[in-house]
Amino acid sequence: MHNPWQLSLVSFIAVLVLIAALAWLTQAPEPDPCADTGRDVAAAVLADQAGDQEALVNRAIIQRGVCEDDGKPAGRQ
């Protein structure tokens, strides 16, 4: 590579590949809403007011039903 523009082009492409590889390697995985359904039940137990507790229990029941409909049992991976 005797031309400086060829070296610049190769360096630019190498930097782009390096940035793309680092971005791909450091990507965070998608959170699984069905991974820990016990947290919803714990929140319902620790709720201060009866209305809050009832709403959180309803949410836990709905979330558990959605997770079981997906084919994997709630609380298991």
C-alpha positions in Angstrom: 0.0 0.0 0.0 2.0 2.9 -1.3 -0.8 5.4 -1.6 -1.8 7.2 1.6 -5.5 7.3 0.7 -5.6 3.5 0.5 -4.1 3.3 4.0 -6.6 5.9 5.2 -9.5 3.9 3.7 -8.3 0.6 5.3 -7.8 2.4 8.7 -11.3 3.9 8.5 -12.9 0.5 7.6 -11.0 -1.2 10.5 -12.2 1.4 12.9 -15.8 1.0 11.8 -15.5 -2.8 12.1 -14.0 -2.4 15.6 -16.8 -0.1 16.7 -19.5 -2.4 15.3 -17.9 -5.4 17.0 -17.8 -3.6 20.4 -21.4 -2.4 20.0 -22.5 -6.0 19.2 -20.5 -7.5 22.1 -21.8 -5.1 24.7 -25.5 -5.3 23.8 -27.7 -6.0 26.8 -30.0 -9.0 26.4 -33.8 -8.5 26.3 -35.3 -8.8 29.8 -37.5 -11.8 30.3 -40.8 -10.7 32.1 -41.5 -14.4 32.9 -38.1 -15.0 34.6 -39.2 -13.9 38.1 -42.9 -13.9 38.7 -42.4 -14.3 42.5 -41.4 -10.7 42.7 -45.0 -9.6 41.8 -46.4 -11.8 44.6 -43.9 -10.4 47.0 -44.9 -6.8 46.1 -48.5 -7.7 46.7 -47.7 -9.1 50.2 -45.7 -6.0 51.1 -48.3 -3.5 49.9 -49.4 -1.0 52.6 -53.1 -0.5 51.6 -55.7 -3.1 50.7 -56.4 -1.4 47.4 -52.8 -1.5 46.4 -52.5 -5.1 47.5 -55.5 -6.1 45.5 -54.2 -4.4 42.4 -50.8 -6.0 42.7 -52.4 -9.4 43.2 -54.4 -8.9 40.0 -51.3 -7.9 38.1 -49.4 -11.0 39.4 -52.3 -13.3 38.3 -52.5 -11.7 34.9 -48.7 -11.8 34.4 -48.5 -15.5 35.5 -51.3 -16.3 33.0 -49.5 -14.6 30.2 -46.3 -16.4 31.0 -48.0 -19.8 31.2 -49.8 -19.1 27.8 -46.4 -18.7 26.2 -45.7 -22.4 26.7 -43.2 -22.2 29.6 -44.5 -22.5 33.2 -44.2 -19.4 35.3 -41.2 -19.3 37.6 -39.2 -21.8 35.7 -36.7 -21.4 33.0 
